[in-house]
Amino acid sequence: MGAQSGKDLLIKLDMTGDGTFGTLAGLRATRLTFNADTVDVTSLESGGWRELLAGAGVRTAAISGSGVFKDDATDERARAIFFAGDTPEFQVIIPAFGVVQGAFQITSVEYAGNYDGEATYSLSLASAGALTFTAL
């Protein structure tokens, strides 16, 4: 995969629960992180090397983003999801690579602004189930 424009890394939200996705408005920076817990099975017979149990542990993903507050329909939907504690479907579009999709919970929303600047927001999401990957 060659160099890609960062503006093409998009976070999309299921707007109605029926698979109609909208791009979260105003984002300037986005990030998708995958994590995997390990299960250590090291014993005296490991020869001094750590051994991990393959296929064990919990896999998680986190999404974060920040940008300019636009007061768009996606802003309202994200706010409603946060206060309801819902876990709708999200998509992360990774340019020239693929689409990661699955249920996420919005775990943090922050609004900020200076008297001489724009209103901004940031949000964090945690995976709430199995994810799928579809290559582009």
N, C-alpha and C positions, 0 to 999 in steps of 0.2 A: 504494500500500500504506500503510495507516494504522499507527499505533503498535501494536507487538506486545510481548508479555511475553517477556523474555529466557529464561525457563525453558523456553520452547517451542522454542528453537533446540537441537536434539538431535543427538548423534553416535551413530550406530548401527553395530554391528559384526556381520558375518556369523558367527554362532556355530558353524556346522557345515559350512560350505562349500557348502550347498545353498540359500542364499537365505533362511535363517531369521535375521532380524536382531534383536539385542537392544540396548537403550539402555545405553551405558556408565554404570555405576552411580556415583552420588555426585558427578557433575560440578556445579560451581557456576557456572563460567564457560566459555564455548566461543567459538571464533573460526574462521572460514573465510576464507582469503585466496587470491585469484587473482593470478597474475603472468604477464607476457608479456615476454620478451626482445625487444629491437628489433634490426634489422639496418640499420645506417646506410649509405646509398648516396649520401651527399652528395658532390658533385663541384664543380669550378670553375664549372660551368654552373648551379648551384643558387641563384645570386643571393644568397648569404650566409645562406640558410635551410637548416636540416637537412632532409634527405629520408630517409624510412624506406621500406623495402621491405614492401609490404602482404602479409600472409599468411605472412611468414617469421618466424623466431625460434622459440623454445621456450616453450610455455605450461605453467605449473605451478600446482599448488594446494597449500596447506598447511592443516592442521587443527591446532588446539591446544586444550587444555582443562585445567582444574584443578578439584579438588574434594576431597571428603572420602573417605578410603579406607574402603570398605565390605566388602571381602573377598567380593565377589559373584562369580558365575560369569563375568561380563564382565571383572572384574579378572584372574581367572586366565587367561582366553582372551587378553587383551591381553599379559600377561606371557609366555605361551607363544609368541605371535606375534613379540614382540620378540626373544626369545632364538633363535628359529628363523630370523629374518630373512625371514619370509613376507610376502606382499603380498596379503592377502585383500580382499574387497569391504567398503567402508564406505559409509554413507549420512549425509548431513547434511540434516536437515529444517529448512528455513527457513520459519518460520510465515507462512501466507497468501501464500507466494511459490512454493515448489517444493522438489524433492528433488534434490540433487547426489549422484551415485553413481559409484563406481569403485574401482580398486585403489589402496591406500595402504600404505606401509611405516611402521611406528612407528620413528621415528628417535631418540626420547628418552623416557625414563620416569624420573620423580624422585619419591621418597617422602620425606616430611619430617614432623616432629612435635616439639612442645615438651613438656616434662614436665608442663605444666599445661594442655595443649590437645589437640585431636583430631589424629589422623594424617591427613595430606593427601597427595595425589599430583598430578602434572601430567604431561602427555604431549604430544608433538609428532609429527605425521605428515606425510609427503611423498607427493605423488601419484606413482603408478608406472605410469601408462598413461592412455589417453583416458578422459575423464569424460563422463557423460550428465547432462542436466538434464530433469526432468519437472515441469511446472507443476502446482500444486495447484488 
